[in-house]
């Protein structure tokens, strides 16, 4: 498994908490439509832009700002070095 696959899988894992089984399809769509990449090309450097888009699209789907902010916070945890994660 490459680093890119690991990053993609981590994004999907976080997203599953909010979107359930639709998480994979949602993440793939966001990567392809907003980053113009295939999921296998996702890099850690892409995460901030992806997180921004995912926060915006989630706001269109969900009216609860608390949930949206928690989702964004959970995704931003992926940016932290492993040694700093709780």
Secondary structure, 3 states (H helix, E strand, C coil): CCHHHHHHHHHHHHHHHHHHHHHHHHHHHHHHHHHCCCHHHCCHHHHHHHHHHHHHHHHHHCCCHHHHHHHHHHHHHHHCCHHHCC
